Amino acid sequence: MTGMGLVSPLGATPDAFFASLMAGVSAVKRIRTSFAHHLTVKVAAPVDFDASRYFSAKEARTMDRITQMALVSARHAWDDARLSALTPEEQVRAAVYMGTGLGGAETIDAVDREVYVQSVRRVHPFTVPKIMCNASASHMAMQFGLRGANLTYSVACASSAIALGEAARAIRWGLADLALAGGTESMLTHSSLKGWESLGVLAVEDPNDPGASCKPFAKDRTGFVIGEGAAVLVLEEMEHARARGARIYGELAGYGITSDAHHITMPTIDGQATAIQLALAEAGLQPEDIDYINAHGTATTANDTIETATIRRVFGAHANAVPVSSTKSMHGHLIGASGAMECIATLLALYNAAIPPTANLHHPDPDCDLDYVPNVGRTGVHLRAALSHSFAFGGTNAVLVAKHSDSL
């Protein structure tokens, strides 16, 4: 991986994002929208994003917020990788792999208001191109002239982890030399938040500090906080990257994907454990080779206890020696963009020899008894390889293995 870009609740650059994680800064805040009084949920992790800084008014009207954020993230990743315009021969070997959970949620919400409340007779002609899940990937391909595979995955919370894993496999199998891969999501809309409320999985606002509302692995956890944003990485074939003298953040060395085939919202240990084992096998690693795990860590009752039991099953006695943290405690749960943003957090942990904490973990759950790096990050640690977990509603489990660049 040679480039990364993001639009996150915790900052607009990877360095700012990771510095905030290490400092335990929370992006969670009270919802201040015009419809906030209709919500039971009171907190979210929004992005400070002004589309007018990047797009003309005409351009902005043709793209949903998710596409705008994805394009900005892709440009940052492209520039970070120090890539220039591709030749026609290079273009057909360059691909796009993206993930999103809901697609253009902001457009859906706005059009529903126009049609059902305002009774308009004609909506914007770009309504469908703005809503469709593959809009972000298509705009990215057009902007950078990427004429290889163009694929979008909508697999709830695993969407962008799958996009990264499939991009890595395409490169490994010789189907592409380069790919832009990641995820984007923005569903802080009235209708979407009402839906999440009804599921009963969203965090109750902390009475003392809204920023402390998400408490993964804590006894007093109440659920996750919805966030928004986009994260895109540049993946390259190793010799392709070396030939142009690219900086290499690390290797996406393994990818495991399974389905629980059990329940639409309730996870299983078997499915998660098998995904981890498949990812380790593809990377040629043993559990003892893993020095850090970026957990799915949603702060829901079921997920946190099952993920703990999963890690114990796979890692055995070594489970006690592996630091595990959930950065969702600070940037929220970005659903389709979470896997990519957490992969960036994992890569930067390896790159900077530092482990971000699990924030707000003051009262550990006895059933979540691993080293969850409570509240304070760790620096100066030796990290060779790490896992990033993404376990989705629908039962899909996606696990990524990242290796430190020194091992390549």
Order of alpha helices (4+ residues) and beta strands (2+ residues): beta-alpha-beta-beta-alpha-alpha-alpha-beta-alpha-alpha-alpha-beta-alpha-beta-alpha-beta-alpha-beta-alpha-beta-alpha-beta-alpha-alpha-beta-beta-beta-beta
